[in-house]
């Protein structure tokens, strides 16, 4: 810019250049000192200047004090939902603070529009007369196909009160017209359901690794499992908490075990199941 100027650079942890800028005018400007205010995230550059233009446009003689207050903008990357990533050019935007200075530099990266349930569940179970909130995670605008049991069609997480098993359809769309739809199934039960398998294979392959009831009960659930010596090797009061085949920190060998299950039905009556299960390794 002239004979000399203030020059600042910002490097990342690997020494790669992130940002740089210089200040000054046509004559000699010398940066002598810099202080960082970590609370305000501001830098104060101090030196002298012989310029009377550019960044130091007010001269009072041959050489003046020259001070610059610099606030380093925060750098953010944000996702921008698009119909197609092909041909997309990343967009950069600058957000300014109350004083009009650069505060945040945002770079928008392309992310393909997703289904409204890509990050969550697509199926749930309730008892007759109950309600359930349907949660979507669309990266656009989520709307729902009309259904009398939905509390809202334009909100992302409506409450559903179906009388029978119902399939709801949500649509994730962008302003340019592209959209993705997906279904959410709510199973409505008229009675408690607790189905119990007869064997399991806890080998860590993600298939049939746990033993316990499959279904939904309103309350009073209890599972007890005993080995051939009558020792209780596992107990649970939550239908979603199942046995992994370990007792006192030791993996139990292949063999036959006895289980007892009880739970309350919708009429608050206690139901019981008893039987044997086979652990296979």
Beta strands, then each sheet from edge to edge (+ up, - down):
strand 1: 6-11
strand 2: 17-23
strand 3: 29-37
strand 4: 42-49
strand 5: 64-71
strand 6: 74-82
strand 7: 91-96
strand 8: 102-112
strand 9: 123-127
strand 10: 132-133
strand 11: 141-144
strand 12: 159-160
strand 13: 166-173
strand 14: 179-189
strand 15: 193-196
strand 16: 199-200
strand 17: 213-216
strand 18: 219-226
strand 19: 232-236
strand 20: 246-247
strand 21: 250-251
strand 22: 255-264
strand 23: 270-279
sheet 1: 1+ 2-
sheet 2: 3+ 4- 5+
sheet 3: 6+ 8+ 7-
sheet 4: 9+ 14+ 13- 11+
sheet 5: 10+ 12-
sheet 6: 15+ 17-
sheet 7: 16+ 23+ 22- 18+ 19-
sheet 8: 20+ 21-
end
